[in-house]
């Protein structure tokens, strides 16, 4: 892949995942209607960051599998995505996201995500965790689908989507 291809493919995947993170975050926030309004920014930020970390892991894993025969492209694409996700979702640079690589099942990933969200919020919220548990498989499938699209679609199609999404993106949103 050329540098331009990597840039467009990674940007497409980042923007598709960003939209998915926002949709799932909004869905999860609705389970917290009884929370004080002052807690909303912390709740939304924590959810956005934790979901971004998991979604990035899913994309990384799929890229390594799909580009198994081309390690150089897989590495360059994953590095570009790491930068986009780290900056876009304000992910920690401490390696804490590597915990997902140690897990082997979706159930393990959901437990880890639930634990991380509970720690970030400082309180367990059963309705939020139940919604997360009930919907995470469909979101993983969506992220894996976005990853496949980013790898297989022609670059010019991806560039058209990136341009359209960038023009519609609200100010301050990843």
N, CA, C and O of each residue as an XYZ file, in Angstrom:
696
protein
N       0.844     -1.189      0.000
C       0.000      0.000      0.000
C       0.885      1.246      0.000
O       1.944      1.284      0.625
N       0.423      2.241     -0.707
C       1.137      3.510     -0.693
C       0.784      4.266      0.588
O      -0.171      3.922      1.286
N       1.559      5.284      0.877
C       1.263      6.117      2.057
C      -0.134      6.728      1.945
O      -0.857      6.811      2.937
N      -0.515      7.156      0.739
C      -1.832      7.758      0.539
C      -2.937      6.734      0.782
O      -3.964      7.060      1.379
N      -2.733      5.505      0.326
C      -3.715      4.441      0.564
C      -3.872      4.176      2.064
O      -4.986      4.043      2.569
N      -2.765      4.105      2.748
C      -2.796      3.870      4.196
C      -3.524      5.016      4.890
O      -4.334      4.793      5.790
N      -3.230      6.242      4.467
C      -3.887      7.403      5.069
C      -5.395      7.340      4.859
O      -6.154      7.555      5.805
N      -5.834      7.055      3.668
C      -7.274      7.023      3.377
C      -7.939      5.831      4.047
O      -9.010      5.978      4.636
N      -7.332      4.664      3.969
C      -7.934      3.470      4.589
C      -8.029      3.633      6.111
O      -9.038      3.273      6.717
N      -6.981      4.174      6.717
C      -7.018      4.355      8.176
C      -8.027      5.434      8.566
O      -8.728      5.289      9.567
N      -8.107      6.502      7.793
C      -9.062      7.570      8.097
C     -10.503      7.064      7.942
O     -11.364      7.375      8.766
N     -10.756      6.297      6.902
C     -12.092      5.720      6.711
C     -12.464      4.868      7.927
O     -13.551      5.008      8.488
N     -11.560      3.998      8.315
C     -11.835      3.097      9.427
C     -12.005      3.861     10.736
O     -12.890      3.548     11.533
N     -11.166      4.853     10.953
C     -11.293      5.663     12.162
C     -12.637      6.391     12.195
O     -13.316      6.386     13.221
N     -13.022      7.011     11.090
C     -14.290      7.753     11.070
C     -15.493      6.821     11.209
O     -16.457      7.162     11.894
N     -15.452      5.658     10.573
C     -16.546      4.693     10.716
C     -16.659      4.240     12.170
O     -17.760      4.160     12.715
N     -15.530      3.946     12.792
C     -15.534      3.520     14.196
C     -15.948      4.667     15.120
O     -16.626      4.437     16.121
N     -15.552      5.882     14.798
C     -15.943      7.040     15.612
C     -17.451      7.204     15.620
O     -18.050      7.467     16.662
N     -18.059      7.047     14.456
C     -19.524      7.134     14.376
C     -20.162      6.029     15.222
O     -21.145      6.272     15.923
N     -19.608      4.827     15.157
C     -20.140      3.710     15.936
C     -19.965      3.950     17.435
O     -20.871      3.666     18.218
N     -18.810      4.467     17.835
C     -18.573      4.778     19.247
C     -19.617      5.778     19.737
O     -20.195      5.608     20.811
N     -19.852      6.816     18.947
C     -20.833      7.837     19.342
C     -22.238      7.241     19.469
O     -22.968      7.558     20.407
N     -22.606      6.389     18.534
C     -23.938      5.769     18.581
C     -24.091      4.881     19.810
O     -25.102      4.956     20.509
N     -23.093      4.040     20.078
C     -23.178      3.163     21.247
C     -23.101      3.980     22.530
O     -23.824      3.701     23.486
N     -22.241      4.975     22.561
C     -22.144      5.838     23.742
C     -23.490      6.482     24.037
O     -23.937      6.489     25.184
N     -24.138      7.022     23.013
C     -25.446      7.654     23.202
C     -26.474      6.654     23.716
O     -27.297      6.979     24.573
N     -26.421      5.456     23.192
C     -27.345      4.399     23.640
C     -27.108      4.055     25.111
O     -28.058      3.872     25.873
N     -25.853      3.968     25.500
C     -25.517      3.647     26.891
C     -25.875      4.789     27.835
O     -26.313      4.550     28.960
N     -25.695      6.014     27.389
C     -26.011      7.180     28.221
C     -27.502      7.214     28.567
O     -27.876      7.667     29.649
N     -28.350      6.739     27.660
C     -29.795      6.750     27.943
C     -30.147      5.879     29.143
O     -31.196      6.071     29.760
N     -29.284      4.926     29.480
C     -29.550      4.085     30.655
C     -29.233      4.815     31.954
O     -29.527      4.319     33.042
N     -28.632      5.993     31.834
C     -28.199      6.761     33.008
C     -29.022      8.035     33.174
O     -28.516      9.039     33.674
N     -30.264      8.000     32.767
C     -31.120      9.197     32.796
C     -31.241      9.792     34.199
O     -31.453     10.996     34.342
N     -31.112      8.970     35.220
C     -31.265      9.461     36.592
C     -29.990     10.112     37.146
O     -30.006     10.650     38.253
N     -28.904     10.068     36.397
C     -27.661     10.666     36.867
C     -27.774     12.183     36.834
O     -28.488     12.728     35.992
N     -27.092     12.863     37.720
C     -27.127     14.332     37.696
C     -26.511     14.858     36.398
O     -25.534     14.293     35.908
N     -27.064     15.917     35.846
C     -26.540     16.482     34.595
C     -25.046     16.839     34.666
O     -24.345     16.783     33.656
N     -24.578     17.197     35.828
C     -23.165     17.552     35.976
C     -22.243     16.353     35.718
O     -21.070     16.535     35.391
N     -22.769     15.128     35.862
C     -21.958     13.931     35.651
C     -21.878     13.527     34.178
O     -21.077     12.664     33.817
N     -22.694     14.138     33.335
C     -22.777     13.753     31.922
C     -21.445     13.858     31.180
O     -21.091     12.920     30.466
N     -20.693     14.946     31.311
C     -19.426     15.022     30.566
C     -18.440     13.909     30.953
O     -17.777     13.342     30.085
N     -18.344     13.600     32.238
C     -17.443     12.533     32.681
C     -17.914     11.179     32.165
O     -17.115     10.363     31.706
N     -19.234     10.949     32.248
C     -19.811      9.703     31.763
C     -19.532      9.535     30.271
O     -19.037      8.494     29.840
N     -19.849     10.556     29.491
C     -19.669     10.474     28.040
C     -18.197     10.328     27.662
O     -17.854      9.541     26.780
N     -17.341     11.077     28.322
C     -15.907     10.990     28.034
C     -15.341      9.617     28.359
O     -14.550      9.062     27.597
N     -15.753      9.079     29.494
C     -15.271      7.752     29.892
C     -15.751      6.682     28.918
O     -14.978      5.818     28.504
N     -17.023      6.744     28.559
C     -17.563      5.765     27.619
C     -16.879      5.882     26.258
O     -16.504      4.873     25.660
N     -16.720      7.084     25.779
C     -16.086      7.318     24.467
C     -14.660      6.754     24.479
O     -14.253      6.073     23.538
N     -13.920      7.031     25.521
C     -12.524      6.575     25.612
C     -12.449      5.044     25.683
O     -11.671      4.420     24.961
N     -13.256      4.453     26.549
C     -13.195      2.992     26.718
C     -13.691      2.252     25.478
O     -13.108      1.240     25.089
N     -14.754      2.744     24.859
C     -15.240      2.116     23.631
C     -14.224      2.299     22.503
O     -13.995      1.379     21.718
N     -13.621      3.474     22.422
C     -12.597      3.716     21.411
C     -11.435      2.750     21.544
O     -10.905      2.264     20.545
N     -11.039      2.474     22.778
C      -9.931      1.552     23.015
C     -10.280      0.138     22.548
O      -9.462     -0.531     21.917
N     -11.496     -0.312     22.861
C     -11.903     -1.657     22.457
C     -12.086     -1.732     20.940
O     -11.651     -2.698     20.315
N     -12.714     -0.740     20.353
C     -12.924     -0.757     18.909
C     -11.581     -0.748     18.178
O     -11.419     -1.430     17.166
N     -10.629      0.016     18.685
C      -9.301      0.026     18.063
C      -8.667     -1.350     18.140
O      -8.035     -1.804     17.186
N      -8.832     -2.002     19.256
C      -8.272     -3.356     19.388
C      -8.897     -4.296     18.358
O      -8.192     -5.071     17.712
N     -10.225     -4.227     18.206
C     -10.884     -5.099     17.227
C     -10.361     -4.845     15.817
O     -10.125     -5.788     15.062
N     -10.179     -3.572     15.460
C      -9.678     -3.274     14.115
C      -8.261     -3.808     13.948
O      -7.932     -4.386     12.912
N      -7.436     -3.620     14.947
C      -6.045     -4.078     14.893
C      -5.975     -5.585     14.692
O      -5.230     -6.078     13.845
N      -6.752     -6.302     15.476
C      -6.736     -7.767     15.380
C      -7.180     -8.214     13.987
O      -6.568     -9.102     13.394
N      -8.241     -7.599     13.465
C      -8.749     -7.982     12.143
C      -7.728     -7.647     11.055
O      -7.549     -8.421     10.114
N      -7.068     -6.518     11.176
C      -6.063     -6.137     10.179
C      -4.928     -7.152     10.156
O      -4.483     -7.553      9.080
N      -4.448     -7.575     11.333
C      -3.362     -8.557     11.365
C      -3.787     -9.863     10.725
O      -2.989    -10.505     10.041
N      -5.027    -10.266     10.936
C      -5.514    -11.513     10.342
C      -5.652    -11.372      8.824
O      -5.204    -12.236      8.070
N      -6.270    -10.286      8.389
C      -6.548    -10.101      6.958
C      -5.284     -9.819      6.151
O      -5.196    -10.216      4.989
N      -4.317     -9.150      6.742
C      -3.086     -8.823      6.029
C      -1.920     -9.692      6.494
O      -0.766     -9.263      6.479
N      -2.233    -10.896      6.898
C      -1.230    -11.819      7.416
C      -0.050    -11.992      6.465
O       1.097    -12.099      6.900
N      -0.338    -12.017      5.177
C       0.727    -12.233      4.198
C       1.499    -10.951      3.865
O       2.496    -10.994      3.144
N       1.036     -9.814      4.391
C       1.717     -8.553      4.115
C       1.916     -7.789      5.426
O       1.223     -6.813      5.713
N       2.860     -8.255      6.189
C       3.116     -7.711      7.521
C       3.471     -6.225      7.500
O       3.083     -5.482      8.402
N       4.199     -5.794      6.485
C       4.607     -4.385      6.411
C       3.385     -3.477      6.301
O       3.301     -2.470      7.004
N       2.424     -3.825      5.417
C       1.208     -3.022      5.281
C       0.372     -3.063      6.562
O      -0.173     -2.043      6.984
N       0.274     -4.239      7.175
C      -0.489     -4.367      8.421
C       0.103     -3.461      9.491
O      -0.628     -2.789     10.219
N       1.419     -3.444      9.583
C       2.089     -2.619     10.591
C       1.852     -1.134     10.331
O       1.516     -0.388     11.250
N       2.024     -0.704      9.085
C       1.832      0.710      8.757
C       0.391      1.156      8.974
O       0.150      2.241      9.504
N      -0.559      0.333      8.570
C      -1.967      0.666      8.749
C      -2.318      0.723     10.237
O      -3.024      1.632     10.674
N      -1.834     -0.227     11.001
C      -2.124     -0.229     12.438
C      -1.463      0.948     13.154
O      -2.039      1.497     14.093
N      -0.291      1.332     12.734
C       0.353      2.519     13.335
C      -0.445      3.782     13.035
O      -0.639      4.626     13.910
N      -0.907      3.905     11.795
C      -1.721      5.069     11.432
C      -3.009      5.086     12.262
O      -3.422      6.141     12.742
N      -3.642      3.921     12.431
C      -4.858      3.846     13.240
C      -4.587      4.149     14.709
O      -5.379      4.826     15.363
N      -3.489      3.657     15.216
C      -3.138      3.924     16.608
C      -3.042      5.429     16.851
O      -3.554      5.931     17.852
N      -2.401      6.136     15.955
C      -2.285      7.592     16.095
C      -3.661      8.260     16.058
O      -3.967      9.114     16.889
N      -4.485      7.863     15.086
C      -5.819      8.468     14.951
C      -6.674      8.202     16.186
O      -7.293      9.122     16.719
N      -6.711      6.971     16.636
C      -7.529      6.620     17.806
C      -6.986      7.264     19.072
O      -7.758      7.771     19.886
N      -5.677      7.249     19.248
C      -5.084      7.830     20.457
C      -5.395      9.319     20.541
O      -5.790      9.815     21.596
N      -5.220     10.021     19.448
C      -5.497     11.459     19.441
C      -7.001     11.735     19.473
O      -7.456     12.592     20.230
N      -7.768     11.023     18.666
C      -9.204     11.279     18.546
C     -10.007     10.956     19.790
O     -10.971     11.652     20.107
N      -9.617      9.900     20.501
C     -10.353      9.488     21.691
C      -9.593      9.765     22.985
O     -10.027      9.361     24.064
N      -8.470     10.447     22.875
C      -7.643     10.772     24.041
C      -7.316      9.511     24.835
O      -7.470      9.465     26.056
N      -6.864      8.493     24.112
C      -6.541      7.222     24.753
C      -5.231      7.350     25.524
O      -4.328      8.087     25.130
N      -5.150      6.617     26.629
C      -3.906      6.655     27.408
C      -2.757      6.058     26.589
O      -2.957      5.170     25.760
N      -1.589      6.554     26.837
C      -0.391      6.067     26.132
C       0.424      5.149     27.042
O       1.635      5.009     26.877
N      -0.252      4.535     27.992
C       0.433      3.720     28.992
C       0.391      2.222     28.700
O       0.860      1.424     29.511
N      -0.160      1.833     27.563
C      -0.232      0.418     27.221
C      -1.391     -0.317     27.863
O      -1.501     -1.534     27.716
N      -2.257      0.389     28.571
C      -3.358     -0.287     29.263
C      -4.330     -0.958     28.299
O      -5.016     -1.908     28.675
N      -4.395     -0.479     27.069
C      -5.276     -1.097     26.081
C      -4.798     -2.468     25.637
O      -5.558     -3.237     25.048
N      -3.533     -2.775     25.921
C      -2.995     -4.080     25.547
C      -3.653     -5.221     26.318
O      -3.532     -6.386     25.939
N      -4.339     -4.886     27.387
C      -5.035     -5.910     28.180
C      -5.996     -6.709     27.296
O      -6.169     -7.910     27.500
N      -6.620     -6.048     26.318
C      -7.562     -6.742     25.440
C      -6.886     -7.858     24.642
O      -7.515     -8.872     24.340
N      -5.624     -7.678     24.302
C      -4.905     -8.694     23.532
C      -4.701     -9.980     24.324
O      -4.464    -11.038     23.742
N      -4.792     -9.893     25.642
C      -4.624    -11.071     26.492
C      -5.909    -11.888     26.600
O      -5.889    -13.015     27.096
N      -7.019    -11.328     26.142
C      -8.319    -11.975     26.291
C      -8.641    -12.783     25.048
O      -8.178    -12.466     23.953
N      -9.447    -13.843     25.225
C      -9.664    -14.729     24.089
C     -11.104    -14.781     23.587
O     -11.354    -15.319     22.508
N     -12.052    -14.236     24.341
C     -13.445    -14.318     23.912
C     -14.128    -12.957     24.050
O     -13.649    -12.070     24.756
N     -15.247    -12.820     23.365
C     -16.035    -11.600     23.482
C     -16.522    -11.422     24.920
O     -16.553    -10.302     25.431
N     -16.899    -12.507     25.565
C     -17.353    -12.424     26.963
C     -16.251    -11.850     27.857
O     -16.522    -11.028     28.733
N     -15.014    -12.284     27.634
C     -13.884    -11.742     28.397
C     -13.708    -10.251     28.123
O     -13.447     -9.471     29.039
N     -13.853     -9.861     26.854
C     -13.707     -8.455     26.480
C     -14.799     -7.603     27.123
O     -14.539     -6.487     27.572
N     -16.016     -8.133     27.163
C     -17.126     -7.393     27.782
C     -16.890     -7.255     29.282
O     -17.147     -6.192     29.847
N     -16.409     -8.302     29.931
C     -16.090     -8.216     31.363
C     -15.028     -7.156     31.613
O     -15.144     -6.359     32.545
N     -13.992     -7.148     30.777
C     -12.922     -6.155     30.926
C     -13.467     -4.747     30.696
O     -13.180     -3.832     31.468
N     -14.247     -4.578     29.641
C     -14.820     -3.267     29.350
C     -15.736     -2.817     30.485
O     -15.683     -1.657     30.893
N     -16.562     -3.704     30.993
C     -17.465     -3.374     32.113
C     -16.663     -2.954     33.338
O     -17.010     -1.987     34.016
N     -15.605     -3.676     33.612
C     -14.734     -3.354     34.750
C     -14.089     -1.976     34.560
O     -14.039     -1.177     35.495
N     -13.605     -1.707     33.365
C     -12.946     -0.434     33.087
C     -13.930      0.727     33.189
O     -13.597      1.781     33.731
N     -15.145      0.533     32.668
C     -16.163      1.582     32.737
C     -16.565      1.827     34.190
O     -16.690      2.976     34.615
N     -16.767      0.765     34.943
C     -17.125      0.911     36.349
C     -16.032      1.659     37.109
O     -16.327      2.539     37.918
N     -14.775      1.312     36.850
C     -13.665      2.020     37.505
C     -13.610      3.481     37.090
O     -13.375      4.357     37.922
N     -13.825      3.747     35.812
C     -13.765      5.130     35.324
C     -14.878      5.978     35.931
O     -14.675      7.154     36.235
N     -16.053      5.379     36.107
C     -17.194      6.120     36.654
C     -17.195      6.149     38.175
O     -17.820      7.018     38.784
N     -16.498      5.203     38.786
C     -16.454      5.143     40.237
C     -17.677      4.479     40.854
O     -17.827      4.464     42.076
N     -18.546      3.933     40.021
C     -19.750      3.270     40.506
C     -20.240      2.288     39.447
O     -20.147      2.554     38.248
N     -20.760      1.156     39.900
C     -21.344      0.193     38.967
C     -22.763      0.625     38.648
O     -23.522      0.984     39.549
N     -23.124      0.595     37.389
C     -24.466      0.980     36.966
C     -25.072     -0.196     36.187
O     -24.853     -0.307     34.980
N     -25.833     -1.079     36.862
C     -26.348     -2.296     36.226
C     -27.112     -2.081     34.916
O     -26.917     -2.868     33.990
N     -27.974     -1.059     34.783
C     -28.656     -0.904     33.485
C     -27.687     -0.625     32.328
O     -27.874     -1.140     31.226
N     -26.664      0.180     32.574
C     -25.669      0.466     31.552
C     -24.918     -0.808     31.181
O     -24.727     -1.098     30.000
N     -24.496     -1.562     32.180
C     -23.742     -2.785     31.925
C     -24.597     -3.839     31.222
O     -24.093     -4.591     30.388
N     -25.886     -3.896     31.557
C     -26.790     -4.836     30.883
C     -26.964     -4.453     29.411
O     -26.965     -5.321     28.538
N     -27.109     -3.172     29.143
C     -27.230     -2.705     27.753
C     -25.954     -3.010     26.984
O     -26.004     -3.439     25.831
N     -24.839     -2.794     27.609
C     -23.558     -3.086     26.988
C     -23.459     -4.576     26.657
O     -23.098     -4.953     25.542
N     -23.778     -5.395     27.618
C     -23.722     -6.851     27.453
C     -24.635     -7.307     26.314
O     -24.263     -8.171     25.520
N     -25.827     -6.721     26.241
C     -26.796     -7.143     25.242
C     -26.520     -6.652     23.833
O     -27.051     -7.205     22.870
N     -25.704     -5.630     23.698
C     -25.517     -5.047     22.365
C     -24.094     -5.133     21.818
O     -23.871     -4.820     20.648
N     -23.147     -5.542     22.620
C     -21.742     -5.455     22.201
C     -21.419     -6.365     21.016
O     -20.578     -6.004     20.194
N     -22.048     -7.514     20.902
C     -21.740     -8.426     19.790
C     -22.067     -7.773     18.450
O     -21.302     -7.899     17.493
N     -23.192     -7.082     18.379
C     -23.542     -6.435     17.106
C     -22.569     -5.305     16.777
O     -22.288     -5.056     15.604
N     -22.054     -4.621     17.794
C     -21.095     -3.551     17.550
C     -19.743     -4.116     17.123
O     -19.060     -3.534     16.280
N     -19.366     -5.236     17.699
C     -18.115     -5.874     17.262
C     -18.236     -6.290     15.795
O     -17.317     -6.078     15.003
N     -19.378     -6.882     15.443
C     -19.587     -7.278     14.051
C     -19.531     -6.067     13.121
O     -18.979     -6.147     12.024
N     -20.098     -4.956     13.560
C     -20.059     -3.736     12.745
C     -18.623     -3.256     12.563
O     -18.225     -2.915     11.449
N     -17.850     -3.227     13.629
C     -16.455     -2.779     13.552
C     -15.646     -3.702     12.647
O     -14.824     -3.235     11.859
N     -15.872     -4.993     12.756
C     -15.149     -5.926     11.893
C     -15.556     -5.727     10.434
O     -14.730     -5.859      9.531
N     -16.830     -5.409     10.208
C     -17.299     -5.098      8.854
C     -16.650     -3.838      8.311
O     -16.243     -3.803      7.149
N     -16.547     -2.798      9.139
C     -15.873     -1.566      8.717
C     -14.415     -1.850      8.358
O     -13.875     -1.292      7.402
N     -13.797     -2.717      9.133
C     -12.394     -3.044      8.888
C     -12.247     -3.757      7.545
O     -11.340     -3.456      6.770
N     -13.136     -4.690      7.281
C     -13.105     -5.393      5.996
C     -13.324     -4.413      4.848
O     -12.628     -4.479      3.835
N     -14.276     -3.514      4.999
C     -14.510     -2.495      3.966
C     -13.256     -1.645      3.748
O     -12.872     -1.376      2.610
N     -12.631     -1.233      4.826
C     -11.435     -0.388      4.718
C     -10.304     -1.105      3.985
O      -9.490     -0.468      3.316
N     -10.257     -2.399      4.108
C      -9.193     -3.165      3.465
C      -9.522     -3.562      2.029
O      -8.617     -3.725      1.210
N     -10.813     -3.719      1.715
C     -11.186     -4.270      0.418
C     -11.750     -3.270     -0.583
O     -11.585     -3.451     -1.790
N     -12.403     -2.229     -0.111
C     -13.008     -1.280     -1.044
C     -11.940     -0.504     -1.791
O     -10.842     -0.296     -1.275
N     -12.258     -0.076     -3.007
C     -11.316      0.770     -3.740
C     -11.071      2.078     -2.979
O     -11.977      2.625     -2.351
N      -9.854      2.557     -3.046
C      -9.450      3.750     -2.305
C     -10.295      4.956     -2.686
O     -10.622      5.768     -1.821
N     -10.657      5.094     -3.953
C     -11.450      6.252     -4.354
C     -12.831      6.254     -3.703
O     -13.345      7.319     -3.362
N     -13.438      5.083     -3.523
C     -14.721      5.006     -2.799
C     -14.547      5.413     -1.340
O     -15.354      6.168     -0.797
N     -13.496      4.910     -0.715
C     -13.236      5.251      0.681
C     -12.989      6.748      0.826
O     -13.472      7.371      1.771
N     -12.241      7.323     -0.106
C     -11.947      8.755     -0.055
C     -13.220      9.575     -0.150
O     -13.345     10.601      0.519
N     -14.170      9.140     -0.972
C     -15.456      9.834     -1.102
C     -16.202      9.812      0.223
O     -16.761     10.829      0.634
N     -16.220      8.659      0.899
C     -16.876      8.551      2.206
C     -16.180      9.422      3.251
O     -16.836     10.110      4.033
N     -14.864      9.388      3.258
C     -14.104     10.192      4.224
C     -14.433     11.670      4.039
O     -14.676     12.383      5.013
N     -14.441     12.117      2.817
C     -14.730     13.519      2.544
C     -16.144     13.883      2.999
O     -16.344     14.926      3.622
N     -17.117     13.037      2.695
C     -18.509     13.303      3.090
C     -18.653     13.318      4.607
O     -19.335     14.184      5.155
N     -18.019     12.372      5.288
C     -18.117     12.319      6.746
C     -17.429     13.526      7.373
O     -17.938     14.104      8.333
N     -16.298     13.897      6.844
C     -15.560     15.034      7.403
C     -16.359     16.324      7.255
O     -16.306     17.192      8.126
N     -17.093     16.452      6.165
C     -17.900     17.654      5.955
C     -19.112     17.713      6.881
O     -19.588     18.800      7.209
N     -19.612     16.558      7.300
C     -20.794     16.503      8.174
C     -20.462     16.455      9.651
O     -21.353     16.655     10.477
N     -19.229     16.201     10.012
C     -18.851     15.986     11.408
C     -19.015     17.261     12.222
O     -18.469     18.306     11.868
N     -19.782     17.170     13.332
C     -19.916     18.348     14.205
C     -18.574     18.741     14.817
O     -17.695     17.906     15.029
N     -18.448     20.012     15.087
C     -17.240     20.563     15.699
C     -16.938     19.857     17.021
O     -17.831     19.656     17.844
N     -15.677     19.486     17.213
C     -15.248     18.902     18.481
C     -15.500     17.411     18.586
O     -15.174     16.815     19.613
N     -16.067     16.784     17.566
C     -16.334     15.353     17.618
C     -15.211     14.628     16.905
O     -14.681     15.138     15.918
N     -14.830     13.432     17.389
C     -13.727     12.707     16.746
C     -14.083     12.285     15.336
O     -13.268     11.665     14.653
